[in-house]
Amino acid sequence: MELSELWFILVAVLFIGFFFLEGFDFGVGMATRTLARNDIERRMLVNTIGPFWDANEVWLLTAGGAIFAAFPHWYATMFSGYYIPLVIVLLALIGRGVAFEFRGKEKAQQWKNSWDWVIFIGSVLPPFLFGVLFTSILRGMPIDANMNIYAGFTDYVNVYSVIGGITVTLLCYLHGLMFVTLKTVGELRERGRKQGQKIIYAVLASLLLFVGLSYFETDLFTVRAGVTIPLIGLIVFAYSSVIILLAKKRDALSFTMSGLGIMMTVGLLFVALFPRVMISSITSANDLTVYSAASGDYSLKVMTIVAVTLLPFVIGYQIWSYYVFRKRVNGKDMIY
Amino acid sequence: MSELILARLQFGTTTIFHFSFVPMSIGLVFFVALMETLYVVKKQEVYLKMAKFWGHLFLINFAVGVVTGIIQEFQFGMNWSEYSRFVGDVFGAPLAIEALLAFFMESTFIGLWIFGWKKLSPKVHLACIWLVAIGTMLSALWILAANSFMQEPVGFVIQNRRAEMNDFFALLTNPQLLVEYPHVIFGALATGAFFIAGVSAFKIRKNLQVDIFKKSFNIALIIGLISGLGISISGHTQAQHLMETQPMKMAASEGLWEDSEDPAAWSAFAIIEEETQRNTFELNIPYALSFLAYSKFEGNVPGMNTLQAEYEATYGEGNYIPPVNATFWSFRIMVGAGGLMILLSAVGLFLTYRKKLETSKFYLHTMVWLIAFPFVANTAGWVMTEIGRQPWTVFGLMTTSAAVSPNVSTQALLFSLIAFTLVYAILAIVLVYLFLREIRKGVVYSTAEDPQVSIDPFNKGAYR
């Protein structure tokens, strides 16, 4: 295997990690409006992700940094080509990040409400826009011979990409609800489970719609069909099993299945993309591939050594922090 | 307005705004970690109170620093795609390592620190804040390694029409990094120190919780004085290095059009006409520029016109003179603010030694205003470094005008510039409001007032 191929896998792993981890804290952010009924419940929800959300977001930053270092052309094409969507993602992440820290700093109800709205909007927009972004990447963007995207509105926003955005948002929301059932007690936990039992159908419906549209809009079923089709089967299986697991109140297992579902969905995208990293809708000659977009061998070698050395520590202390805060949030001793 | 100007404006705004919080975070968390260490070692409650009070302020500041940092990482690709294509092979690595090594460390252990008072043993809890402190300094190291490459490209070859890394170790031992890093770290420690000293001076002057704030004040001033000296020594070293690597920046920061006399005089003040390339007024200090450039009282410094001719011979036709007034004045503002910081921290320590601090109302009042000075100096320093490097974005390799994204429209840039600037303004207002609120509240003594105190492991006989 070439190093550029290894780095494609690493970037995929970073995005999979990002959506698995930040996926549930986006979902919890959404649940502050849809599940919580009063300020105490909202506070409990925010505190379930309190110690974690910041480190979860670093998965995205690291994915961005890894693309920059390992695939400069991918980084340049994608980030400049998706300028406006990324500006909105940044605004959302900025607002969300400070809102967690600021919301509890003032007792006035209006202060808290305002920041809670920022948390909600900041938790809905990024998964939606990332869904739109990745879907349209898979569909192909007008990339010219100089690797630059000159795109119109409908290249970004069309039925397929919007369905993709909604799907990712729903996956995160379900994942967040599952996390709530793991991290809270009493009524909130019950309600999270009930809400999950309804949302799971919407998740399955939008997933199937998305996969169906992919048949017409992309080469998901023709490129590497031997992997993508079984993977789609597994994704559908994982989410279907959530229906039964929720009915049996097996919270840990339903969280695991929803997590596997989200990871496999992101994985599916990368499997379908490879070896391309950006698909040109003008001509396949303009596609960016892991080979044409990659850094030189020396740079990749250095980065590989660094990543292989550091990643175990990172994963180790992140797991440790989840272990330290393994107890459920019960409404006492809340910081945020 | 052209795309290039808008993109530069946005980069400048974002970087200056972001870098108001970064040094403050580095400086404050170091102080907080120091206070918690004193608490764990000496077991005196007062240090815990100090760690918590300054820790609250640190967290507010840290949150804004973190979120504005996300833009920093994305904007290279968004606004400077040609730059990213050209240097990504070299420049991307330090950014990726910064995320992997520093961001993960900071974000995970800050979570453990905020939420872990009750769940971790005092020593483990202390280790968490030190890991955050180390993380912030590591973060600075990697981003400055990247910036140093822009000032002084090393460890690369030009092939495949781009810069490709061929010596990672050279990036890390870039001579520019070795002078830039200590300068920035001392600057950061000073920023935190003068903030703490200023807030403490305010409290002492109002006669509020004087015991705690006098302790904070003195420790901060010691850090401030040491950092101040560190800043000037590392700054002086940097100036000499500048002579070797970017003499044009040096000449511009002196408003020096023609080669200087030998020994060279330093203009403390000048009226510079950039259009006609002459200075209509100069207030000169003899020998000073020779000392600044070479650490001795002789030697002449090449002027901008000489260098322009040299650069044209090397790089082809073009204007290689950066905006002179901006470079000249930012340098003076930085040096002036730094000098004042050193002077006033020495005065403060003298007053403490003579036990006259509480009665020196004018001095205490001045120290409150001095809070702004490190921020001014930090900003001026970056303005000088980055504007003084123009027209280059990577010195000698790529100009700024060639670096901008060709496919991002004026409308898109206007939208992002306005949106980001608005958000920065809101964040700044909220931050100042919250700071004032926390400062007014002061150090909390009763457990009922502060929910965080009620979950404090340190009060429950942890040492018995």
Boltz contact constraints between the chains, C-beta under 6 A:
constraints:
  - contact:
      token1: [A, 50]
      token2: [B, 115]
      max_distance: 6.0
  - contact:
      token1: [A, 51]
      token2: [B, 111]
      max_distance: 6.0
  - contact:
      token1: [A, 51]
      token2: [B, 115]
      max_distance: 6.0
  - contact:
      token1: [A, 54]
      token2: [B, 107]
      max_distance: 6.0
  - contact:
      token1: [A, 54]
      token2: [B, 111]
      max_distance: 6.0
  - contact:
      token1: [A, 55]
      token2: [B, 107]
      max_distance: 6.0
  - contact:
      token1: [A, 55]
      token2: [B, 108]
      max_distance: 6.0
  - contact:
      token1: [A, 58]
      token2: [B, 103]
      max_distance: 6.0
  - contact:
      token1: [A, 58]
      token2: [B, 104]
      max_distance: 6.0
  - contact:
      token1: [A, 58]
      token2: [B, 107]
      max_distance: 6.0
  - contact:
      token1: [A, 61]
      token2: [B, 73]
      max_distance: 6.0
  - contact:
      token1: [A, 61]
      token2: [B, 99]
      max_distance: 6.0
  - contact:
      token1: [A, 61]
      token2: [B, 103]
      max_distance: 6.0
  - contact:
      token1: [A, 62]
      token2: [B, 99]
      max_distance: 6.0
  - contact:
      token1: [A, 62]
      token2: [B, 100]
      max_distance: 6.0
  - contact:
      token1: [A, 64]
      token2: [B, 73]
      max_distance: 6.0
  - contact:
      token1: [A, 65]
      token2: [B, 95]
      max_distance: 6.0
  - contact:
      token1: [A, 65]
      token2: [B, 96]
      max_distance: 6.0
  - contact:
      token1: [A, 65]
      token2: [B, 99]
      max_distance: 6.0
  - contact:
      token1: [A, 66]
      token2: [B, 96]
      max_distance: 6.0
  - contact:
      token1: [A, 68]
      token2: [B, 88]
      max_distance: 6.0
  - contact:
      token1: [A, 68]
      token2: [B, 92]
      max_distance: 6.0
  - contact:
      token1: [A, 68]
      token2: [B, 95]
      max_distance: 6.0
  - contact:
      token1: [A, 69]
      token2: [B, 92]
      max_distance: 6.0
  - contact:
      token1: [A, 69]
      token2: [B, 93]
      max_distance: 6.0
  - contact:
      token1: [A, 69]
      token2: [B, 96]
      max_distance: 6.0
  - contact:
      token1: [A, 72]
      token2: [B, 84]
      max_distance: 6.0
  - contact:
      token1: [A, 72]
      token2: [B, 85]
      max_distance: 6.0
  - contact:
      token1: [A, 72]
      token2: [B, 88]
      max_distance: 6.0
  - contact:
      token1: [A, 72]
      token2: [B, 89]
      max_distance: 6.0
  - contact:
      token1: [A, 72]
      token2: [B, 92]
      max_distance: 6.0
  - contact:
      token1: [A, 73]
      token2: [B, 85]
      max_distance: 6.0
  - contact:
      token1: [A, 75]
      token2: [B, 77]
      max_distance: 6.0
  - contact:
      token1: [A, 75]
      token2: [B, 84]
      max_distance: 6.0
  - contact:
      token1: [A, 76]
      token2: [B, 77]
      max_distance: 6.0
  - contact:
      token1: [A, 76]
      token2: [B, 81]
      max_distance: 6.0
  - contact:
      token1: [A, 76]
      token2: [B, 84]
      max_distance: 6.0
  - contact:
      token1: [A, 76]
      token2: [B, 85]
      max_distance: 6.0
  - contact:
      token1: [A, 79]
      token2: [B, 77]
      max_distance: 6.0
  - contact:
      token1: [A, 79]
      token2: [B, 78]
      max_distance: 6.0
  - contact:
      token1: [A, 80]
      token2: [B, 78]
      max_distance: 6.0
  - contact:
      token1: [A, 80]
      token2: [B, 81]
      max_distance: 6.0
  - contact:
      token1: [A, 80]
      token2: [B, 405]
      max_distance: 6.0
  - contact:
      token1: [A, 80]
      token2: [B, 407]
      max_distance: 6.0
  - contact:
      token1: [A, 80]
      token2: [B, 408]
      max_distance: 6.0
  - contact:
      token1: [A, 83]
      token2: [B, 78]
      max_distance: 6.0
  - contact:
      token1: [A, 83]
      token2: [B, 408]
      max_distance: 6.0
  - contact:
      token1: [A, 83]
      token2: [B, 412]
      max_distance: 6.0
  - contact:
      token1: [A, 84]
      token2: [B, 412]
      max_distance: 6.0
  - contact:
      token1: [A, 86]
      token2: [B, 78]
      max_distance: 6.0
  - contact:
      token1: [A, 87]
      token2: [B, 416]
      max_distance: 6.0
  - contact:
      token1: [A, 90]
      token2: [B, 71]
      max_distance: 6.0
  - contact:
      token1: [A, 93]
      token2: [B, 70]
      max_distance: 6.0
  - contact:
      token1: [A, 94]
      token2: [B, 67]
      max_distance: 6.0
  - contact:
      token1: [A, 97]
      token2: [B, 67]
      max_distance: 6.0
  - contact:
      token1: [A, 98]
      token2: [B, 63]
      max_distance: 6.0
  - contact:
      token1: [A, 98]
      token2: [B, 67]
      max_distance: 6.0
  - contact:
      token1: [A, 101]
      token2: [B, 63]
      max_distance: 6.0
  - contact:
      token1: [A, 105]
      token2: [B, 434]
      max_distance: 6.0
  - contact:
      token1: [A, 148]
      token2: [B, 406]
      max_distance: 6.0
  - contact:
      token1: [A, 148]
      token2: [B, 407]
      max_distance: 6.0
  - contact:
      token1: [A, 150]
      token2: [B, 407]
      max_distance: 6.0
  - contact:
      token1: [A, 295]
      token2: [B, 89]
      max_distance: 6.0
  - contact:
      token1: [A, 296]
      token2: [B, 89]
      max_distance: 6.0
  - contact:
      token1: [A, 296]
      token2: [B, 164]
      max_distance: 6.0
  - contact:
      token1: [A, 298]
      token2: [B, 165]
      max_distance: 6.0
  - contact:
      token1: [A, 298]
      token2: [B, 166]
      max_distance: 6.0
  - contact:
      token1: [A, 299]
      token2: [B, 89]
      max_distance: 6.0
  - contact:
      token1: [A, 299]
      token2: [B, 165]
      max_distance: 6.0
  - contact:
      token1: [A, 302]
      token2: [B, 168]
      max_distance: 6.0
  - contact:
      token1: [A, 303]
      token2: [B, 93]
      max_distance: 6.0
  - contact:
      token1: [A, 306]
      token2: [B, 97]
      max_distance: 6.0
  - contact:
      token1: [A, 310]
      token2: [B, 100]
      max_distance: 6.0
  - contact:
      token1: [A, 310]
      token2: [B, 101]
      max_distance: 6.0
  - contact:
      token1: [A, 314]
      token2: [B, 104]
      max_distance: 6.0
  - contact:
      token1: [A, 317]
      token2: [B, 108]
      max_distance: 6.0
  - contact:
      token1: [A, 318]
      token2: [B, 108]
      max_distance: 6.0
  - contact:
      token1: [A, 321]
      token2: [B, 108]
      max_distance: 6.0
  - contact:
      token1: [A, 321]
      token2: [B, 112]
      max_distance: 6.0
  - contact:
      token1: [A, 324]
      token2: [B, 119]
      max_distance: 6.0
  - contact:
      token1: [A, 333]
      token2: [B, 455]
      max_distance: 6.0
  - contact:
      token1: [A, 335]
      token2: [B, 114]
      max_distance: 6.0
  - contact:
      token1: [A, 335]
      token2: [B, 115]
      max_distance: 6.0
